[in-house]
Amino acid sequence: MTFHPLLFLLLLGHVIGDFYVQTDKMSKDKCSDNKKTRRKGLAIHGLCYTLVMAMVLFPVVQFSLRLVCIFLAVSISHLALDSVKRLIKWKPFIVDQILHIATIFLIWIIFNDDIIIWTYIAELNSNIFHRISLLSENPYWTLLGVLVILRPVGYLIKSNEIWNFGSIVETSPDETDPNKVSPNAGRMIGYLERLIVFFLLLSNALGAIGFVITAKAAIRFPEIINEPDKTQKRNHVEYFLIGTLLSMVCAFVVYLLLRITGIN
């Protein structure tokens, strides 16, 4: 079973720092045309990202010059890429994340997991966390997979960069009509949908995934069918199908990447 602790820690820090700690306001401010607002947004996000990366790396990896170089490399490169993000005109979310992930992989290749884990972390792993392996052969990558399929995949779907809805809908497939239900409810449905699919994949219960799609369709299609405008009805059907299928595909992709990386 392959673990790659340095790669895991860098990816974990990135996912938490770039998606769970960063707010929508930070993201918007970073790309503002106002120089003062942009610098403030970059500074706040850079500080938060750096703190998260420090909290992920330093308590786990023994302090050394190599660790400091890794920490500075990933933090500075992230801030540098975010500084030029607003210049990316074609699929900015996807290109931005590809550059961030590629940089992390480059740093990992350069330092090649040549790090030493603190003794207490190793003991904690051997005494406690090995029990989690009863649920998954690699609980660490499984945890990372769960974090990825929630907010990062949600932002990917919301970015509308994989397909072009045109003027059909301006919200994401994880966000339903705010006039009918709270926007957060729609987002939560998307989270739960991907979580269920992901854990069904881990359990090799592929047949049960059909029930998830059927249950969602049974709830949503009646309100779509009752739409009086035929054009809107067709648009909503297409939007629902694309959003659902894309959500499923993302869960499958994350699972396959984890299989390649370390889950047997």
PyRosetta script that sets phi, psi and omega in degrees:
from pyrosetta import init, pose_from_sequence

init()
pose = pose_from_sequence("MTFHPLLFLLLLGHVIGDFYVQTDKMSKDKCSDNKKTRRKGLAIHGLCYTLVMAMVLFPVVQFSLRLVCIFLAVSISHLALDSVKRLIKWKPFIVDQILHIATIFLIWIIFNDDIIIWTYIAELNSNIFHRISLLSENPYWTLLGVLVILRPVGYLIKSNEIWNFGSIVETSPDETDPNKVSPNAGRMIGYLERLIVFFLLLSNALGAIGFVITAKAAIRFPEIINEPDKTQKRNHVEYFLIGTLLSMVCAFVVYLLLRITGIN")
pose.set_psi(1, 124.9)
pose.set_omega(1, -177.4)
pose.set_phi(2, -91.1)
pose.set_psi(2, 134.4)
pose.set_omega(2, -178.9)
pose.set_phi(3, -114.7)
pose.set_psi(3, -49.6)
pose.set_omega(3, -177.0)
pose.set_phi(4, 54.7)
pose.set_psi(4, 74.1)
pose.set_omega(4, -174.2)
pose.set_phi(5, -58.2)
pose.set_psi(5, -41.5)
pose.set_omega(5, -178.1)
pose.set_phi(6, -64.5)
pose.set_psi(6, -45.1)
pose.set_omega(6, 179.4)
pose.set_phi(7, -62.0)
pose.set_psi(7, -43.9)
pose.set_omega(7, 179.3)
pose.set_phi(8, -60.3)
pose.set_psi(8, -46.4)
pose.set_omega(8, -178.1)
pose.set_phi(9, -64.4)
pose.set_psi(9, -41.5)
pose.set_omega(9, 179.8)
pose.set_phi(10, -65.6)
pose.set_psi(10, -42.5)
pose.set_omega(10, 179.0)
pose.set_phi(11, -68.0)
pose.set_psi(11, -39.9)
pose.set_omega(11, 178.7)
pose.set_phi(12, -62.2)
pose.set_psi(12, -46.4)
pose.set_omega(12, 178.4)
pose.set_phi(13, -61.3)
pose.set_psi(13, -38.7)
pose.set_omega(13, 179.8)
pose.set_phi(14, -66.4)
pose.set_psi(14, -46.5)
pose.set_omega(14, -178.2)
pose.set_phi(15, -62.0)
pose.set_psi(15, -44.9)
pose.set_omega(15, -179.9)
pose.set_phi(16, -67.9)
pose.set_psi(16, -46.5)
pose.set_omega(16, -176.2)
pose.set_phi(17, -70.0)
pose.set_psi(17, -33.7)
pose.set_omega(17, -174.9)
pose.set_phi(18, -93.4)
pose.set_psi(18, -17.0)
pose.set_omega(18, -175.7)
pose.set_phi(19, -124.6)
pose.set_psi(19, -36.5)
pose.set_omega(19, -175.6)
pose.set_phi(20, -94.5)
pose.set_psi(20, -29.9)
pose.set_omega(20, 179.1)
pose.set_phi(21, -92.6)
pose.set_psi(21, -36.1)
pose.set_omega(21, -179.9)
pose.set_phi(22, -71.0)
pose.set_psi(22, 130.0)
pose.set_omega(22, 178.8)
pose.set_phi(23, -92.2)
pose.set_psi(23, 167.1)
pose.set_omega(23, 176.9)
pose.set_phi(24, -61.8)
pose.set_psi(24, -34.6)
pose.set_omega(24, 179.4)
pose.set_phi(25, -65.5)
pose.set_psi(25, -42.6)
pose.set_omega(25, 177.2)
pose.set_phi(26, -59.2)
pose.set_psi(26, -46.0)
pose.set_omega(26, -178.9)
pose.set_phi(27, -61.5)
pose.set_psi(27, -41.2)
pose.set_omega(27, 179.9)
pose.set_phi(28, -69.5)
pose.set_psi(28, -42.2)
pose.set_omega(28, -178.6)
pose.set_phi(29, -64.5)
pose.set_psi(29, -34.2)
pose.set_omega(29, -178.6)
pose.set_phi(30, -61.7)
pose.set_psi(30, -28.4)
pose.set_omega(30, -177.1)
pose.set_phi(31, -106.6)
pose.set_psi(31, 12.9)
pose.set_omega(31, -178.9)
pose.set_phi(32, -66.3)
pose.set_psi(32, 148.1)
pose.set_omega(32, 175.7)
pose.set_phi(33, -75.4)
pose.set_psi(33, -18.8)
pose.set_omega(33, 177.2)
pose.set_phi(34, -79.1)
pose.set_psi(34, 118.4)
pose.set_omega(34, -174.2)
pose.set_phi(35, -59.9)
pose.set_psi(35, -41.5)
pose.set_omega(35, -178.3)
pose.set_phi(36, -65.2)
pose.set_psi(36, -44.9)
pose.set_omega(36, 178.9)
pose.set_phi(37, -64.1)
pose.set_psi(37, -41.0)
pose.set_omega(37, -179.3)
pose.set_phi(38, -63.9)
pose.set_psi(38, -44.2)
pose.set_omega(38, 179.9)
pose.set_phi(39, -64.5)
pose.set_psi(39, -39.3)
pose.set_omega(39, 178.7)
pose.set_phi(40, -64.6)
pose.set_psi(40, -44.5)
pose.set_omega(40, 179.1)
pose.set_phi(41, -62.3)
pose.set_psi(41, -43.1)
pose.set_omega(41, 178.5)
pose.set_phi(42, -64.3)
pose.set_psi(42, -40.7)
pose.set_omega(42, -178.6)
pose.set_phi(43, -64.7)
pose.set_psi(43, -45.7)
pose.set_omega(43, -178.8)
pose.set_phi(44, -65.7)
pose.set_psi(44, -45.8)
pose.set_omega(44, 179.6)
pose.set_phi(45, -65.3)
pose.set_psi(45, -42.1)
pose.set_omega(45, 179.4)
pose.set_phi(46, -60.4)
pose.set_psi(46, -41.1)
pose.set_omega(46, 178.6)
pose.set_phi(47, -65.0)
pose.set_psi(47, -46.0)
pose.set_omega(47, -179.9)
pose.set_phi(48, -63.1)
pose.set_psi(48, -44.2)
pose.set_omega(48, -179.2)
pose.set_phi(49, -62.9)
pose.set_psi(49, -43.1)
pose.set_omega(49, -179.9)
pose.set_phi(50, -64.1)
pose.set_psi(50, -41.6)
pose.set_omega(50, 178.9)
pose.set_phi(51, -64.4)
pose.set_psi(51, -42.3)
pose.set_omega(51, 178.7)
pose.set_phi(52, -62.3)
pose.set_psi(52, -45.8)
pose.set_omega(52, -179.7)
pose.set_phi(53, -62.9)
pose.set_psi(53, -37.5)
pose.set_omega(53, 177.8)
pose.set_phi(54, -65.4)
pose.set_psi(54, -41.1)
pose.set_omega(54, -179.5)
pose.set_phi(55, -68.4)
pose.set_psi(55, -26.2)
pose.set_omega(55, 178.8)
pose.set_phi(56, -82.3)
pose.set_psi(56, -40.2)
pose.set_omega(56, -173.2)
pose.set_phi(57, -85.3)
pose.set_psi(57, -53.7)
pose.set_omega(57, -168.1)
pose.set_phi(58, -66.8)
pose.set_psi(58, -36.1)
pose.set_omega(58, 177.6)
pose.set_phi(59, -72.0)
pose.set_psi(59, -15.1)
pose.set_omega(59, -175.7)
pose.set_phi(60, -103.4)
pose.set_psi(60, -41.7)
pose.set_omega(60, -175.3)
pose.set_phi(61, -100.8)
pose.set_psi(61, 134.9)
pose.set_omega(61, 178.4)
pose.set_phi(62, -61.3)
pose.set_psi(62, 140.0)
pose.set_omega(62, -176.6)
pose.set_phi(63, -65.4)
pose.set_psi(63, 133.7)
pose.set_omega(63, 178.1)
pose.set_phi(64, -162.4)
pose.set_psi(64, 168.3)
pose.set_omega(64, 177.1)
pose.set_phi(65, -62.8)
pose.set_psi(65, -35.7)
pose.set_omega(65, 177.8)
pose.set_phi(66, -61.2)
pose.set_psi(66, -43.0)
pose.set_omega(66, 179.7)
pose.set_phi(67, -64.1)
pose.set_psi(67, -41.4)
pose.set_omega(67, 178.2)
pose.set_phi(68, -61.5)
pose.set_psi(68, -42.5)
pose.set_omega(68, 178.9)
pose.set_phi(69, -63.1)
pose.set_psi(69, -41.9)
pose.set_omega(69, 178.5)
pose.set_phi(70, -62.7)
pose.set_psi(70, -46.8)
pose.set_omega(70, -178.2)
pose.set_phi(71, -61.2)
pose.set_psi(71, -47.3)
pose.set_omega(71, -179.3)
pose.set_phi(72, -66.7)
pose.set_psi(72, -39.5)
pose.set_omega(72, -178.0)
pose.set_phi(73, -63.1)
pose.set_psi(73, -46.9)
pose.set_omega(73, -176.9)
pose.set_phi(74, -72.1)
pose.set_psi(74, -35.9)
pose.set_omega(74, -178.4)
pose.set_phi(75, -71.7)
pose.set_psi(75, -47.7)
pose.set_omega(75, -178.3)
pose.set_phi(76, -67.1)
pose.set_psi(76, -42.1)
pose.set_omega(76, -179.6)
pose.set_phi(77, -64.1)
pose.set_psi(77, -36.5)
pose.set_omega(77, 178.9)
pose.set_phi(78, -64.9)
pose.set_psi(78, -45.7)
pose.set_omega(78, 179.7)
pose.set_phi(79, -64.8)
pose.set_psi(79, -37.9)
pose.set_omega(79, 179.2)
pose.set_phi(80, -64.8)
pose.set_psi(80, -42.7)
pose.set_omega(80, 179.1)
pose.set_phi(81, -66.6)
pose.set_psi(81, -39.3)
pose.set_omega(81, 178.2)
pose.set_phi(82, -66.3)
pose.set_psi(82, -28.2)
pose.set_omega(82, -179.7)
pose.set_phi(83, -67.6)
pose.set_psi(83, -28.4)
pose.set_omega(83, -178.6)
pose.set_phi(84, -105.6)
pose.set_psi(84, 5.4)
pose.set_omega(84, -176.3)
pose.set_phi(85, -59.5)
pose.set_psi(85, -38.4)
pose.set_omega(85, -176.3)
pose.set_phi(86, -66.8)
pose.set_psi(86, -14.2)
pose.set_omega(86, 178.4)
pose.set_phi(87, -83.3)
pose.set_psi(87, -12.6)
pose.set_omega(87, 179.2)
pose.set_phi(88, -79.3)
pose.set_psi(88, 115.2)
pose.set_omega(88, -176.5)
pose.set_phi(89, -97.4)
pose.set_psi(89, -28.4)
pose.set_omega(89, -177.2)
pose.set_phi(90, -98.6)
pose.set_psi(90, 114.4)
pose.set_omega(90, 178.8)
pose.set_phi(91, 46.3)
pose.set_psi(91, 64.6)
pose.set_omega(91, -174.1)
pose.set_phi(92, -59.6)
pose.set_psi(92, -37.2)
pose.set_omega(92, -179.0)
pose.set_phi(93, -66.8)
pose.set_psi(93, -49.0)
pose.set_omega(93, -177.3)
pose.set_phi(94, -65.0)
pose.set_psi(94, -48.1)
pose.set_omega(94, -178.8)
pose.set_phi(95, -62.4)
pose.set_psi(95, -42.5)
pose.set_omega(95, 179.9)
pose.set_phi(96, -59.6)
pose.set_psi(96, -46.5)
pose.set_omega(96, -178.9)
pose.set_phi(97, -70.2)
pose.set_psi(97, -35.4)
pose.set_omega(97, 176.5)
pose.set_phi(98, -61.3)
pose.set_psi(98, -42.9)
pose.set_omega(98, 179.0)
pose.set_phi(99, -64.8)
pose.set_psi(99, -42.4)
pose.set_omega(99, 179.0)
pose.set_phi(100, -63.0)
pose.set_psi(100, -47.8)
pose.set_omega(100, -178.4)
pose.set_phi(101, -66.0)
pose.set_psi(101, -40.5)
pose.set_omega(101, 178.7)
pose.set_phi(102, -62.0)
pose.set_psi(102, -39.4)
pose.set_omega(102, 178.0)
pose.set_phi(103, -64.2)
pose.set_psi(103, -42.1)
pose.set_omega(103, 178.5)
pose.set_phi(104, -62.4)
pose.set_psi(104, -43.1)
pose.set_omega(104, 178.7)
pose.set_phi(105, -64.6)
pose.set_psi(105, -38.2)
pose.set_omega(105, 178.2)
pose.set_phi(106, -62.9)
pose.set_psi(106, -45.0)
pose.set_omega(106, 178.3)
pose.set_phi(107, -62.4)
pose.set_psi(107, -41.5)
pose.set_omega(107, 178.7)
pose.set_phi(108, -63.6)
pose.set_psi(108, -41.9)
pose.set_omega(108, 179.7)
pose.set_phi(109, -64.3)
pose.set_psi(109, -41.0)
pose.set_omega(109, -178.9)
pose.set_phi(110, -63.7)
pose.set_psi(110, -44.7)
pose.set_omega(110, -176.3)
pose.set_phi(111, -92.5)
pose.set_psi(111, -15.1)
pose.set_omega(111, 165.5)
pose.set_phi(112, 53.4)
pose.set_psi(112, 41.3)
pose.set_omega(112, 175.3)
pose.set_phi(113, 57.5)
pose.set_psi(113, 18.2)
pose.set_omega(113, -179.9)
pose.set_phi(114, -82.6)
pose.set_psi(114, 67.8)
pose.set_omega(114, -178.8)
pose.set_phi(115, -130.2)
pose.set_psi(115, 162.8)
pose.set_omega(115, 180.0)
pose.set_phi(116, -117.9)
pose.set_psi(116, 125.4)
pose.set_omega(116, -179.9)
pose.set_phi(117, -81.9)
pose.set_psi(117, 140.2)
pose.set_omega(117, 176.4)
pose.set_phi(118, -55.4)
pose.set_psi(118, 144.3)
pose.set_omega(118, -176.9)
pose.set_phi(119, -59.4)
pose.set_psi(119, -41.2)
pose.set_omega(119, -177.2)
pose.set_phi(120, -66.9)
pose.set_psi(120, -29.8)
pose.set_omega(120, 176.6)
pose.set_phi(121, -69.8)
pose.set_psi(121, -41.8)
pose.set_omega(121, 178.1)
pose.set_phi(122, -62.4)
pose.set_psi(122, -41.5)
pose.set_omega(122, 178.6)
pose.set_phi(123, -67.3)
pose.set_psi(123, -40.0)
pose.set_omega(123, 178.1)
pose.set_phi(124, -61.9)
pose.set_psi(124, -40.4)
pose.set_omega(124, 179.7)
pose.set_phi(125, -64.1)
pose.set_psi(125, -44.7)
pose.set_omega(125, -177.2)
pose.set_phi(126, -72.6)
pose.set_psi(126, -30.2)
pose.set_omega(126, -175.2)
pose.set_phi(127, -92.3)
pose.set_psi(127, -28.4)
pose.set_omega(127, -173.6)
pose.set_phi(128, -120.3)
pose.set_psi(128, -56.6)
pose.set_omega(128, -168.9)
pose.set_phi(129, -70.9)
pose.set_psi(129, -16.9)
pose.set_omega(129, 177.7)
pose.set_phi(130, -67.3)
pose.set_psi(130, -21.2)
pose.set_omega(130, 177.8)
pose.set_phi(131, -67.7)
pose.set_psi(131, -29.9)
pose.set_omega(131, 179.5)
pose.set_phi(132, -66.3)
pose.set_psi(132, -22.4)
pose.set_omega(132, -178.4)
pose.set_phi(133, -65.6)
pose.set_psi(133, -11.1)
pose.set_omega(133, 173.7)
pose.set_phi(134, -65.8)
pose.set_psi(134, -26.8)
pose.set_omega(134, 178.9)
pose.set_phi(135, -89.5)
pose.set_psi(135, -32.5)
pose.set_omega(135, -179.2)
pose.set_phi(136, -151.7)
pose.set_psi(136, 141.2)
pose.set_omega(136, -177.9)
pose.set_phi(137, -69.5)
pose.set_psi(137, -17.9)
pose.set_omega(137, 174.9)
pose.set_phi(138, -140.7)
pose.set_psi(138, 82.6)
pose.set_omega(138, -175.0)
pose.set_phi(139, -62.8)
pose.set_psi(139, -25.7)
pose.set_omega(139, -178.2)
pose.set_phi(140, -67.3)
pose.set_psi(140, -50.2)
pose.set_omega(140, 179.2)
pose.set_phi(141, -68.2)
pose.set_psi(141, -30.5)
pose.set_omega(141, 176.0)
pose.set_phi(142, -63.7)
pose.set_psi(142, -42.8)
pose.set_omega(142, 176.3)
pose.set_phi(143, -59.5)
pose.set_psi(143, -45.0)
pose.set_omega(143, 178.8)
pose.set_phi(144, -61.9)
pose.set_psi(144, -40.4)
pose.set_omega(144, 178.6)
pose.set_phi(145, -61.2)
pose.set_psi(145, -41.8)
pose.set_omega(145, 178.0)
pose.set_phi(146, -61.3)
pose.set_psi(146, -44.5)
pose.set_omega(146, -180.0)
pose.set_phi(147, -63.8)
pose.set_psi(147, -35.9)
pose.set_omega(147, -178.4)
pose.set_phi(148, -70.6)
pose.set_psi(148, -42.5)
pose.set_omega(148, -175.0)
pose.set_phi(149, -75.3)
pose.set_psi(149, -9.9)
pose.set_omega(149, 177.4)
pose.set_phi(150, -86.0)
pose.set_psi(150, -93.0)
pose.set_omega(150, -173.1)
pose.set_phi(151, -70.7)
pose.set_psi(151, -48.0)
pose.set_omega(151, -179.7)
pose.set_phi(152, -57.3)
pose.set_psi(152, -46.9)
pose.set_omega(152, 178.5)
pose.set_phi(153, -66.8)
pose.set_psi(153, -35.7)
pose.set_omega(153, 176.4)
pose.set_phi(154, -60.6)
pose.set_psi(154, -42.7)
pose.set_omega(154, 177.6)
pose.set_phi(155, -66.8)
pose.set_psi(155, -36.6)
pose.set_omega(155, 178.6)
pose.set_phi(156, -61.9)
pose.set_psi(156, -45.8)
pose.set_omega(156, 178.7)
pose.set_phi(157, -64.8)
pose.set_psi(157, -42.5)
pose.set_omega(157, -178.8)
pose.set_phi(158, -64.9)
pose.set_psi(158, -29.4)
pose.set_omega(158, -177.6)
pose.set_phi(159, -66.5)
pose.set_psi(159, -20.1)
pose.set_omega(159, 179.1)
pose.set_phi(160, 61.9)
pose.set_psi(160, 24.4)
pose.set_omega(160, -174.5)
pose.set_phi(161, -92.6)
pose.set_psi(161, -9.7)
pose.set_omega(161, 179.5)
pose.set_phi(162, -88.6)
pose.set_psi(162, -29.9)
pose.set_omega(162, 178.2)
pose.set_phi(163, -136.4)
pose.set_psi(163, 176.0)
pose.set_omega(163, -180.0)
pose.set_phi(164, -126.6)
pose.set_psi(164, 108.6)
pose.set_omega(164, -179.8)
pose.set_phi(165, -82.1)
pose.set_psi(165, -11.4)
pose.set_omega(165, -176.4)
pose.set_phi(166, 63.8)
pose.set_psi(166, -125.0)
pose.set_omega(166, -178.1)
pose.set_phi(167, -103.1)
pose.set_psi(167, 16.9)
pose.set_omega(167, -176.5)
pose.set_phi(168, -64.9)
pose.set_psi(168, -56.7)
pose.set_omega(168, -176.6)
pose.set_phi(169, -146.6)
pose.set_psi(169, 145.8)
pose.set_omega(169, 179.5)
pose.set_phi(170, -105.2)
pose.set_psi(170, -10.9)
pose.set_omega(170, 177.5)
pose.set_phi(171, -95.6)
pose.set_psi(171, 172.5)
pose.set_omega(171, -177.5)
pose.set_phi(172, -87.0)
pose.set_psi(172, 161.7)
pose.set_omega(172, 177.0)
pose.set_phi(173, -61.7)
pose.set_psi(173, -17.2)
pose.set_omega(173, 177.4)
pose.set_phi(174, -87.1)
pose.set_psi(174, -1.3)
pose.set_omega(174, -177.5)
pose.set_phi(175, -125.9)
pose.set_psi(175, 113.6)
pose.set_omega(175, -177.9)
pose.set_phi(176, -84.3)
pose.set_psi(176, 179.0)
pose.set_omega(176, -178.1)
pose.set_phi(177, -58.8)
pose.set_psi(177, 118.2)
pose.set_omega(177, -177.9)
pose.set_phi(178, -63.6)
pose.set_psi(178, -18.1)
pose.set_omega(178, 178.3)
pose.set_phi(179, -77.2)
pose.set_psi(179, -16.2)
pose.set_omega(179, -177.2)
pose.set_phi(180, -106.6)
pose.set_psi(180, -30.0)
pose.set_omega(180, -177.6)
pose.set_phi(181, -158.7)
pose.set_psi(181, 159.5)
pose.set_omega(181, 178.9)
pose.set_phi(182, -59.9)
pose.set_psi(182, 136.7)
pose.set_omega(182, 178.2)
pose.set_phi(183, -56.0)
pose.set_psi(183, -34.3)
pose.set_omega(183, 179.7)
pose.set_phi(184, -66.4)
pose.set_psi(184, -28.0)
pose.set_omega(184, 178.7)
pose.set_phi(185, -66.3)
pose.set_psi(185, -43.0)
pose.set_omega(185, 178.3)
pose.set_phi(186, -63.4)
pose.set_psi(186, -40.6)
pose.set_omega(186, 178.4)
pose.set_phi(187, -64.0)
pose.set_psi(187, -40.7)
pose.set_omega(187, 179.6)
pose.set_phi(188, -64.9)
pose.set_psi(188, -36.2)
pose.set_omega(188, 176.7)
pose.set_phi(189, -59.6)
pose.set_psi(189, -43.9)
pose.set_omega(189, 178.4)
pose.set_phi(190, -62.5)
pose.set_psi(190, -42.4)
pose.set_omega(190, 178.4)
pose.set_phi(191, -59.9)
pose.set_psi(191, -50.5)
pose.set_omega(191, -176.9)
pose.set_phi(192, -64.6)
pose.set_psi(192, -38.4)
pose.set_omega(192, 179.1)
pose.set_phi(193, -58.7)
pose.set_psi(193, -49.3)
pose.set_omega(193, -178.2)
pose.set_phi(194, -68.9)
pose.set_psi(194, -36.8)
pose.set_omega(194, 177.9)
pose.set_phi(195, -62.4)
pose.set_psi(195, -45.7)
pose.set_omega(195, -179.5)
pose.set_phi(196, -61.2)
pose.set_psi(196, -47.4)
pose.set_omega(196, -179.7)
pose.set_phi(197, -61.5)
pose.set_psi(197, -42.7)
pose.set_omega(197, -177.8)
pose.set_phi(198, -62.0)
pose.set_psi(198, -45.9)
pose.set_omega(198, -178.3)
pose.set_phi(199, -74.7)
pose.set_psi(199, -26.6)
pose.set_omega(199, 172.8)
pose.set_phi(200, -67.4)
pose.set_psi(200, -37.3)
pose.set_omega(200, 176.1)
pose.set_phi(201, -64.7)
pose.set_psi(201, -42.9)
pose.set_omega(201, 178.2)
pose.set_phi(202, -61.5)
pose.set_psi(202, -30.5)
pose.set_omega(202, -178.0)
pose.set_phi(203, -92.0)
pose.set_psi(203, 3.3)
pose.set_omega(203, -177.8)
pose.set_phi(204, 58.9)
pose.set_psi(204, 28.1)
pose.set_omega(204, 179.0)
pose.set_phi(205, -98.5)
pose.set_psi(205, 63.2)
pose.set_omega(205, -174.3)
pose.set_phi(206, -63.8)
pose.set_psi(206, -35.7)
pose.set_omega(206, -177.6)
pose.set_phi(207, -63.3)
pose.set_psi(207, -29.6)
pose.set_omega(207, -177.7)
pose.set_phi(208, -72.6)
pose.set_psi(208, -17.1)
pose.set_omega(208, -179.3)
pose.set_phi(209, -63.8)
pose.set_psi(209, -32.3)
pose.set_omega(209, 177.7)
pose.set_phi(210, -60.2)
pose.set_psi(210, -33.6)
pose.set_omega(210, 179.2)
pose.set_phi(211, -67.7)
pose.set_psi(211, -32.1)
pose.set_omega(211, 178.1)
pose.set_phi(212, -64.5)
pose.set_psi(212, -46.5)
pose.set_omega(212, 179.4)
pose.set_phi(213, -64.6)
pose.set_psi(213, -42.0)
pose.set_omega(213, -179.5)
pose.set_phi(214, -63.3)
pose.set_psi(214, -42.9)
pose.set_omega(214, -179.0)
pose.set_phi(215, -63.4)
pose.set_psi(215, -42.6)
pose.set_omega(215, -180.0)
pose.set_phi(216, -66.0)
pose.set_psi(216, -41.3)
pose.set_omega(216, -179.7)
pose.set_phi(217, -65.6)
pose.set_psi(217, -39.0)
pose.set_omega(217, -179.0)
pose.set_phi(218, -62.7)
pose.set_psi(218, -30.8)
pose.set_omega(218, -179.1)
pose.set_phi(219, -82.4)
pose.set_psi(219, -41.9)
pose.set_omega(219, -170.7)
pose.set_phi(220, -87.5)
pose.set_psi(220, -32.5)
pose.set_omega(220, -173.2)
pose.set_phi(221, -66.7)
pose.set_psi(221, -34.2)
pose.set_omega(221, 178.0)
pose.set_phi(222, -57.1)
pose.set_psi(222, -42.4)
pose.set_omega(222, -180.0)
pose.set_phi(223, -70.3)
pose.set_psi(223, -29.1)
pose.set_omega(223, 177.3)
pose.set_phi(224, -71.6)
pose.set_psi(224, -42.5)
pose.set_omega(224, -178.9)
pose.set_phi(225, -63.9)
pose.set_psi(225, -33.4)
pose.set_omega(225, -179.2)
pose.set_phi(226, -76.8)
pose.set_psi(226, -2.0)
pose.set_omega(226, 177.6)
pose.set_phi(227, -66.0)
pose.set_psi(227, 120.2)
pose.set_omega(227, -176.1)
pose.set_phi(228, -68.8)
pose.set_psi(228, -32.7)
pose.set_omega(228, -178.4)
pose.set_phi(229, -81.0)
pose.set_psi(229, 118.5)
pose.set_omega(229, -176.5)
pose.set_phi(230, -63.8)
pose.set_psi(230, -37.9)
pose.set_omega(230, 179.1)
pose.set_phi(231, -64.6)
pose.set_psi(231, -45.5)
pose.set_omega(231, 178.3)
pose.set_phi(232, -64.3)
pose.set_psi(232, -36.9)
pose.set_omega(232, 178.9)
pose.set_phi(233, -61.8)
pose.set_psi(233, -46.0)
pose.set_omega(233, 179.4)
pose.set_phi(234, -64.0)
pose.set_psi(234, -41.5)
pose.set_omega(234, 179.9)
pose.set_phi(235, -63.5)
pose.set_psi(235, -41.3)
pose.set_omega(235, -179.7)
pose.set_phi(236, -66.9)
pose.set_psi(236, -38.2)
pose.set_omega(236, 177.8)
pose.set_phi(237, -62.6)
pose.set_psi(237, -47.2)
pose.set_omega(237, 179.5)
pose.set_phi(238, -62.1)
pose.set_psi(238, -43.6)
pose.set_omega(238, -179.1)
pose.set_phi(239, -62.2)
pose.set_psi(239, -45.2)
pose.set_omega(239, 180.0)
pose.set_phi(240, -61.9)
pose.set_psi(240, -47.2)
pose.set_omega(240, -177.6)
pose.set_phi(241, -65.0)
pose.set_psi(241, -46.5)
pose.set_omega(241, -179.3)
pose.set_phi(242, -63.2)
pose.set_psi(242, -45.6)
pose.set_omega(242, -179.9)
pose.set_phi(243, -61.7)
pose.set_psi(243, -43.4)
pose.set_omega(243, -179.4)
pose.set_phi(244, -66.4)
pose.set_psi(244, -48.0)
pose.set_omega(244, -178.8)
pose.set_phi(245, -64.2)
pose.set_psi(245, -39.2)
pose.set_omega(245, 178.7)
pose.set_phi(246, -64.9)
pose.set_psi(246, -40.3)
pose.set_omega(246, 177.6)
pose.set_phi(247, -60.6)
pose.set_psi(247, -43.3)
pose.set_omega(247, 178.7)
pose.set_phi(248, -64.8)
pose.set_psi(248, -45.3)
pose.set_omega(248, -179.4)
pose.set_phi(249, -59.2)
pose.set_psi(249, -42.6)
pose.set_omega(249, 179.6)
pose.set_phi(250, -62.0)
pose.set_psi(250, -40.8)
pose.set_omega(250, 177.9)
pose.set_phi(251, -63.3)
pose.set_psi(251, -40.9)
pose.set_omega(251, 177.8)
pose.set_phi(252, -63.9)
pose.set_psi(252, -44.1)
pose.set_omega(252, -178.0)
pose.set_phi(253, -62.2)
pose.set_psi(253, -45.4)
pose.set_omega(253, 178.5)
pose.set_phi(254, -60.9)
pose.set_psi(254, -41.8)
pose.set_omega(254, 179.0)
pose.set_phi(255, -62.5)
pose.set_psi(255, -44.6)
pose.set_omega(255, -179.8)
pose.set_phi(256, -64.7)
pose.set_psi(256, -39.0)
pose.set_omega(256, 177.3)
pose.set_phi(257, -62.8)
pose.set_psi(257, -38.5)
pose.set_omega(257, 177.6)
pose.set_phi(258, -67.9)
pose.set_psi(258, -36.0)
pose.set_omega(258, 177.2)
pose.set_phi(259, -62.6)
pose.set_psi(259, -42.5)
pose.set_omega(259, 179.2)
pose.set_phi(260, -65.3)
pose.set_psi(260, -39.1)
pose.set_omega(260, -174.0)
pose.set_phi(261, -76.2)
pose.set_psi(261, -36.3)
pose.set_omega(261, -176.4)
pose.set_phi(262, -179.1)
pose.set_psi(262, -15.4)
pose.set_omega(262, -179.0)
pose.set_phi(263, -82.0)
pose.set_psi(263, 124.5)
pose.set_omega(263, -177.4)
pose.set_phi(264, -96.8)
pose.dump_pdb("model.pdb")
